[in-house]
Amino acid sequence: MAIEPENGETLIDKWTVNYRNPEGEEFNGKLLLTTQNIYFEAAFSVTPRRVSAADGGVKIKYEAIKDLTIEKLSILTHALFLLLEDDSVHRFDRGMLSMTNIEKIIKQSIEESRT
């Protein structure tokens, strides 16, 4: 399933990331930031015992984000946590790569969506 921005949206950037949904399931795939939404398109389901192909994704509207933080998971790994209005938590990380640029774009997009 290829995720395409909706009419009126402009793609800002995209990255390969790891994603943990509110149920604790972990996936690897593409994170797309647009002018209106955050999209995650799953490529693989990741468990401690195996990696398998996955299909599907998630769409998060900037207006639905109540809080966003970056937390240190290990000595080299940081994750971006999104707390939504429904109190669900979505986690994104890039392994040892920084999440700072992604955080800045999301914060700016949240501000723009609320003006």
C-alpha positions as CSV (number, residue, x, y, z in Angstrom):
1,M,0.0,0.0,0.0
2,A,1.7,3.2,-1.2
3,I,0.7,6.2,0.8
4,E,0.2,9.4,-1.2
5,P,-0.5,12.8,0.2
6,E,-4.1,13.9,-0.1
7,N,-5.3,16.8,-2.4
8,G,-3.9,20.1,-1.1
9,E,-1.1,18.5,0.8
10,T,2.6,19.0,0.0
11,L,5.2,16.4,0.9
12,I,7.8,18.0,3.2
13,D,10.2,15.0,3.5
14,K,10.3,11.3,4.1
15,W,12.6,8.9,6.1
16,T,12.9,5.2,6.9
17,V,12.0,4.8,10.5
18,N,10.9,2.3,13.2
19,Y,7.4,2.7,14.5
20,R,5.7,1.3,17.6
21,N,2.0,1.7,17.7
22,P,-0.1,2.2,20.8
23,E,-0.7,-1.6,21.0
24,G,3.1,-2.2,21.2
25,E,3.5,-3.7,17.8
26,E,6.7,-2.6,16.0
27,F,7.2,-1.9,12.3
28,N,9.8,-0.6,9.9
29,G,8.8,1.6,7.0
30,K,8.5,5.1,5.6
31,L,7.6,8.2,7.6
32,L,6.1,10.9,5.4
33,L,5.6,14.5,6.7
34,T,3.3,16.6,4.7
35,T,1.9,20.1,5.2
36,Q,-1.2,18.6,6.9
37,N,-0.5,15.1,8.2
38,I,2.0,12.6,9.3
39,Y,1.9,9.2,7.5
40,F,3.6,6.0,8.3
41,E,3.7,3.2,5.7
42,A,4.7,-0.2,7.1
43,A,7.1,-2.4,5.1
44,F,8.0,-4.9,7.8
45,S,6.6,-6.2,11.1
46,V,9.4,-6.6,13.6
47,T,9.3,-9.0,16.6
48,P,12.2,-10.4,18.7
49,R,12.0,-13.7,16.8
50,R,11.4,-12.6,13.2
51,V,10.9,-9.9,10.6
52,S,8.0,-10.3,8.1
53,A,6.4,-8.3,5.4
54,A,3.7,-5.9,6.5
55,D,1.1,-3.9,4.8
56,G,-0.8,-0.9,6.1
57,G,-0.1,2.3,7.8
58,V,-1.2,5.2,10.0
59,K,-2.3,8.8,9.4
60,I,-1.9,11.4,12.2
61,K,-3.3,14.9,11.8
62,Y,-1.1,17.6,13.3
63,E,-4.2,19.0,15.1
64,A,-4.6,15.6,17.0
65,I,-1.1,15.9,18.6
66,K,-1.3,16.9,22.3
67,D,2.4,16.6,23.1
68,L,5.7,15.6,21.5
69,T,8.9,14.6,23.2
70,I,12.2,13.0,22.3
71,E,13.5,10.5,24.9
72,K,16.7,8.6,25.2
73,L,16.2,4.9,24.8
74,S,19.8,3.8,25.1
75,I,23.3,5.3,24.9
76,L,22.9,5.9,21.2
77,T,19.2,5.7,20.5
78,H,16.6,8.4,20.8
79,A,12.9,8.2,20.0
80,L,10.2,10.7,19.2
81,F,6.9,10.1,21.1
82,L,3.6,11.6,20.0
83,L,0.8,11.8,22.5
84,L,-2.5,12.3,20.8
85,E,-5.7,13.9,21.9
86,D,-7.2,10.3,22.5
87,D,-4.2,9.7,24.9
88,S,-2.6,7.1,22.5
89,V,1.2,7.2,22.2
90,H,3.0,6.6,18.9
91,R,6.8,6.1,19.0
92,F,9.2,6.7,16.1
93,D,12.9,6.2,16.0
94,R,15.7,5.9,13.5
95,G,18.1,3.7,15.4
96,M,21.3,5.6,16.0
97,L,20.3,8.5,13.7
98,S,18.9,11.7,15.1
99,M,15.2,12.5,15.3
100,T,15.9,16.3,15.9
101,N,15.1,17.4,12.3
102,I,11.9,15.4,12.3
103,E,10.9,16.9,15.6
104,K,11.5,20.5,14.3
105,I,9.4,19.9,11.2
106,I,6.5,18.4,13.2
107,K,6.6,21.2,15.8
108,Q,6.5,23.8,13.1
109,S,3.7,22.0,11.3
110,I,1.7,21.8,14.5
111,E,2.0,25.5,15.1
112,E,1.0,26.2,11.5
113,S,-2.1,23.9,11.8
114,R,-3.3,25.8,14.8
115,T,-3.1,29.3,13.3
